[in-house]
């Protein structure tokens, strides 16, 4: 008889968090595919595990696979297995994750990164409960509940042809969306205390001294773009750095890269520093005789065209100048650059994404939207 297994602990009391827990409890008993959606660091794997351990499959395997961690070929063989001799290096039969999860749950993290070919094979397993190993011709029957997770906008990817719409239809029988940390501020003190106690115990300290009111206020005022995982890191770092382990923590360091000796990044666009960015407004093609530009004496912006112009193009150019200058002025720290421009972090990231400035960055601070090893 299998030993009793408890669902993983998820901590919180905010209304948005309690609503999530109620949704998970309702979805868990159903023998249907489920999607778990959430920003990086929100705890998607823990929610998937809870869906499994609260289901009738709780005493069967809970198998996990991060689709982003493997190439297309390796992902296919890892999911479906392969027969000996099916490709160079395949010396013996390999049993895939679907077979290993038979009777239980297969958690596919970062499912949006799977290629269309792999998505088609996943769809067949979900629809018919059968597949063939790579290089084999024997049909294998299995009973597996698939739980997928991503921080991507799957409906938009499906509209763009980057994710199979039919697979999305099957996976989205129900969608569990995890609220980000900024939507559950009531849980920050609870989680901070929980992580602080655990870290003190790991360090062999007899007790945890807590936080000063100022330190707690700093955490409550922060927007936590990395969500629960970032909160855990910040608290654990504060605990181990505390000078007096028996006194409340006063110093909170949100950015571990912040230092007066931090190497200055030359550019997020290429290895050499760009020349100062100047916006020039050329005269419109339809008015070649128009003066190049005029500007008020006290203007701090670009020169204004004196005649017909491409309004939207000029506005976009100026927005890109403001974004780049703010990044360079703040050593490519996106949160400080956003504050300089009077934007919140997520608005600023939206503008960077709009103009394709995220994909060319080299700064060490800003992580992409990927989501590995959720905590929370």
Order of alpha helices (4+ residues) and beta strands (2+ residues): alpha-beta-alpha-beta-alpha-alpha-beta-alpha-beta-beta-beta-alpha-alpha-beta-alpha-alpha-alpha-alpha-alpha-alpha
